[in-house]
Amino acid sequence: MVHSTWGDWFVQNEIEAADPDGLAVWYLGCNGYVLRTAETTIYLDPYLGDGSPPRTIRMIPVPMDPADASLCDAVLVTHEHIDHMHPPSHRALVEDCGGDLYAPAASQDAPNYDGDVEAPPAETVAPGDDFTVGDLSIHVRGANDPDAEEPVTYVVEHESGTFFAAGDSRPADEFSDIADEFDIDLGVLAYGTVGNIFHTEDNPPETYPTDWYNDGEQVVEAANQLDLDRLMPVHWDMWKGVGSDPKIVHEHAASYEYPRVVEIVSIGDRVDVGEPGVVQLQDRRE
């Protein structure tokens, strides 16, 4: 079900071999991340599937097989879409590594996955919930994703900085409240274009323009609602037909107060929440 293009080196020799001084974030592509401190490892919306052509055609490698991981304290899910709530990507992290799965009720009751891998049991989360995993404080807050049921966002606090994951949310009234409550150092927002997608789930299947993610104006609007010092546009690299060039976000943001920095990353990159810039791979650092 999961076929890692990169073998096991990325998870074993890069992510788990690192000794971060603070909160580090590895980008898994799509809208997935590994968050690590010296004592805690969290996966957030990891999607390691192949896509479902011709509806969604994966354009980037699968960087790891979850069966090769040995460290996972928790898996966080923002909503029920298959590239966020994907049992084959979560099961080994929960069962083999002992991680706890956290997901909204709708993601557990009606995930957009119809395969034969049973989803592991999960703790139900909703906006307003707060809990801790190791040395990380997790805050569940609201979202605005018109294509999802009960979507949530996550604020992850560490003494080295604060990370915000929006899932596939567009600008939201809740974001201003989040900005008042938290001083976010690094935030990720889904970015892409409207694409002509063949919807195999329709009866009969149809092809029509599909708006799944923020465009340039929306991603900057959301960044200003959140007072983001650093914005990391994501999801632009994943599906054929709805991709975009994140470098153009600089132009959309030029006349606004936020974001102050636009972090452009590609699959496999590491960024540290407390400091701008991509961190070189472990073998290059050494």
C-alpha positions in Angstrom: 0.0 0.0 0.0 2.9 2.4 0.7 5.9 2.2 -1.7 8.8 4.5 -0.5 10.7 5.9 -3.4 13.6 6.8 -1.1 13.9 3.5 0.7 14.5 3.9 4.5 17.3 6.5 4.5 15.2 9.6 4.9 13.3 8.5 8.0 16.2 6.5 9.6 19.3 8.5 8.6 17.9 12.0 8.4 14.8 12.4 10.6 15.4 10.0 13.4 19.2 10.5 13.3 18.9 14.2 13.9 19.4 15.7 17.4 17.4 19.0 17.0 18.1 21.9 19.3 14.5 23.1 19.5 11.5 22.2 17.3 12.4 20.9 13.8 10.0 20.3 11.0 10.5 18.0 8.0 8.2 18.4 5.0 6.8 15.1 3.7 5.2 16.8 0.7 1.5 17.4 0.1 0.5 18.8 3.6 2.4 16.4 5.8 5.1 16.9 8.4 7.3 15.3 11.0 7.8 17.5 14.0 10.7 16.6 16.3 12.4 17.9 19.4 15.1 16.1 21.3 12.5 14.1 23.1 9.3 14.1 21.1 8.3 13.1 17.5 4.9 13.9 16.0 3.5 13.2 12.5 1.0 15.7 11.2 -1.2 14.8 8.3 1.3 12.3 6.8 0.1 11.0 3.4 2.4 8.4 1.9 0.0 7.0 -0.7 0.2 6.8 -4.4 -2.8 9.0 -5.2 -5.8 7.7 -7.1 -5.3 8.4 -10.9 -6.8 9.7 -13.0 -8.5 11.9 -10.3 -5.4 12.7 -8.3 -2.0 12.0 -9.9 0.9 12.2 -7.4 3.7 14.4 -8.8 6.4 13.9 -6.1 8.2 10.9 -4.5 6.9 9.0 -1.5 9.7 9.8 0.9 9.3 7.0 3.5 7.4 3.9 4.5 5.9 4.3 8.0 6.9 0.7 8.7 10.6 2.0 8.7 9.9 4.5 11.5 10.8 3.8 15.1 9.9 7.1 16.7 6.3 8.4 16.9 4.6 9.8 19.9 1.5 11.1 18.1 -0.2 11.5 14.7 -2.4 14.6 14.2 -5.1 14.7 11.6 -6.8 17.9 10.4 -9.7 16.5 8.3 -11.1 13.5 6.6 -9.7 13.8 3.1 -7.6 10.8 2.0 -4.4 12.8 1.8 -4.8 13.8 5.4 -6.6 10.8 7.0 -4.9 7.8 5.4 -4.9 4.6 7.5 -2.1 3.0 5.5 0.1 6.0 6.4 -0.9 6.0 10.1 -1.3 2.4 11.2 2.4 1.5 11.6 3.1 4.8 13.3 0.4 4.0 15.9 0.7 0.3 16.3 4.5 -0.3 15.9 5.8 3.0 17.3 3.2 3.4 20.0 1.9 6.8 18.9 -1.5 8.1 19.7 -3.8 9.2 16.8 -5.8 12.4 17.2 -8.5 13.3 14.7 -11.9 15.0 14.5 -14.9 12.8 14.8 -15.8 13.2 11.1 -12.4 12.0 10.1 -12.9 8.8 12.1 -16.5 8.2 11.1 -16.4 9.0 7.4 -12.8 9.2 6.1 -12.4 9.5 2.3 -10.6 6.1 2.2 -12.2 2.9 1.0 -9.3 0.5 1.1 -8.8 -2.6 3.2 -6.6 -1.1 5.9 -8.5 -0.5 9.1 -7.9 2.9 10.7 -6.3 2.6 14.2 -8.4 3.9 17.1 -8.1 7.6 17.7 -8.7 10.3 20.3 -11.4 12.7 19.1 -10.4 16.4 18.9 -12.4 19.5 18.4 -11.7 23.2 18.3 -10.8 24.5 21.8 -9.0 21.3 22.9 -5.6 21.5 24.4 -3.2 18.6 25.3 0.5 17.8 25.6 2.6 15.3 23.9 6.1 15.1 25.5 7.5 18.6 25.6 5.0 19.9 23.0 1.8 21.7 23.8 -0.9 21.0 21.2 -3.8 23.4 20.7 -6.8 22.5 18.4 -8.5 25.4 16.8 -11.0 26.1 14.1 -10.7 26.2 10.3 -12.5 27.2 7.1 -12.3 24.4 4.6 -15.5 24.3 2.6 -14.7 20.9 1.2 -14.2 19.2 4.6 -16.4 18.1 7.6 -15.3 19.3 11.0 -11.8 20.5 9.9 -9.4 21.7 12.6 -6.1 23.5 12.7 -3.2 22.8 15.1 -0.9 25.2 17.0 2.2 23.4 18.3 4.1 25.2 21.1 7.6 24.6 22.2 10.0 26.7 24.2 12.0 27.3 21.0 9.0 28.6 19.0 5.4 28.0 17.8 4.3 26.2 14.7 0.8 26.4 13.0 -0.7 23.9 10.6 -3.9 25.0 8.8 -4.7 21.8 7.0 -6.4 23.0 3.8 -8.1 25.9 5.4 -8.8 29.1 3.5 -8.9 32.5 5.4 -11.0 32.1 8.5 -12.6 34.3 11.1 -10.9 32.0 13.7 -7.5 33.0 12.5 -7.6 36.5 14.0 -8.5 34.9 17.4 -5.5 32.5 16.9 -3.2 35.4 16.3 -4.5 37.1 19.5 -3.9 33.9 21.5 -0.5 32.8 20.1 2.6 34.3 18.7 3.2 32.1 15.7 6.8 31.8 14.4 6.1 29.5 11.4 2.8 28.7 9.7 1.9 26.4 6.8 -0.9 27.1 4.4 -2.2 25.1 1.4 -1.5 26.9 -1.9 -2.4 26.0 -5.4 -4.4 26.8 -8.5 -7.9 25.9 -9.8 -7.6 22.8 -12.0 -9.7 20.8 -14.3 -10.1 17.6 -12.4 -11.7 14.3 -13.5 -14.0 13.4 -10.5 -14.2 9.7 -10.5 -16.4 9.8 -7.4 -19.3 11.4 -9.3 -22.0 9.3 -10.9 -21.4 9.5 -13.8 -17.7 10.8 -13.5 -17.3 14.3 -14.7 -14.4 16.7 -15.4 -14.8 20.3 -14.1 -12.7 23.1 -12.6 -11.9 22.4 -9.0 -10.8 24.9 -6.3 -9.2 23.0 -3.4 -6.5 25.4 -2.0 -5.7 29.0 -1.4 -4.7 31.2 -4.3 -2.1 33.9 -3.9 -4.5 36.5 -2.6 -6.1 34.1 -0.1 -2.8 32.7 1.2 -1.6 36.3 2.0 -5.0 37.2 3.5 -4.7 34.2 5.8 -1.1 35.0 6.7 -2.2 38.5 7.8 -5.1 37.2 9.8 -2.6 35.0 11.6 0.2 37.7 11.9 2.6 35.1 10.5 6.2 36.1 10.7 7.1 33.2 8.4 4.8 31.5 5.9 5.5 28.1 4.3 3.3 27.5 1.3 2.5 23.8 0.8 0.4 21.4 -1.3 1.4 23.2 -4.5 3.8 20.3 -5.3 1.4 17.3 -5.0 -1.4 16.9 -7.6 -1.1 17.2 -11.3 -3.3 20.0 -12.6 -3.6 22.1 -9.4 0.1 22.9 -8.8 1.6 26.3 -8.7 4.9 28.1 -8.3 5.2 29.2 -4.6 7.9 31.8 -5.4 5.2 34.1 -6.8 3.8 34.4 -3.2 6.5 37.0 -2.6 4.7 39.3 -5.1 1.3 38.8 -3.5 2.8 39.6 -0.1 4.9 42.6 -1.2 2.6 45.4 0.1 1.4 43.6 3.2 2.7 43.5 6.8 2.7 39.8 6.9 4.3 37.4 6.2 7.8 38.9 6.8 9.5 35.8 5.4 8.2 33.3 2.8 9.9 29.9 3.3 10.0 28.0 0.0 10.6 24.3 0.7 10.4 21.1 -1.3 9.8 17.5 -0.2 12.4 16.3 2.3 13.4 19.7 3.5 13.9 20.5 7.2 13.2 23.9 8.7 13.7 24.9 12.4 10.8 26.8 13.9 13.1 29.1 15.8 15.2 30.2 12.8 14.6 30.9 9.1 16.1 28.9 6.3 16.3 25.3 5.1 18.6 23.1 7.2 21.0 21.0 5.2 20.6 17.2 5.2 22.3 15.3 8.0 25.1 13.9 5.8 25.9 17.4 4.4 25.8 19.0 7.9 28.4 16.4 9.0 
